[in-house]
Amino acid sequence: MDESTLHDRLRRIKHRQYLILLLLFGLCFFVLGRLIGFWIAGLLGGAFGLVVIAAFVVSRRRNRTEPQ
């Protein structure tokens, strides 16, 4: 296989993983919303999303500043 074919396969695998994670998050949000209320579950989901984005930004900056 050439490199472009491998990149396409890797991209499709990555997209499939993101879709699975999104579906799992949606199911967890629905169950949590039924248990504690959708407003509180939405606030918790938003806070969790901000933490994930902050961790991603910090890790990218840390990887960029490390010497190779």
Stockholm file with secondary structure:
# STOCKHOLM 1.0

chainA/1-68         MDESTLHDRLRRIKHRQYLILLLLFGLCFFVLGRLIGFWIAGLLGGAFGLVVIAAFVVSRRRNRTEPQ
#=GR chainA/1-68 SS CCHHHHHHHHHHHHHHHHHHHHHHHHHHHHHHHHHHCHHHHHHHHHHHHHHHHHHHHHHHHHHHHSCC
#=GC SS_cons        CCHHHHHHHHHHHHHHHHHHHHHHHHHHHHHHHHHHCHHHHHHHHHHHHHHHHHHHHHHHHHHHHSCC
//
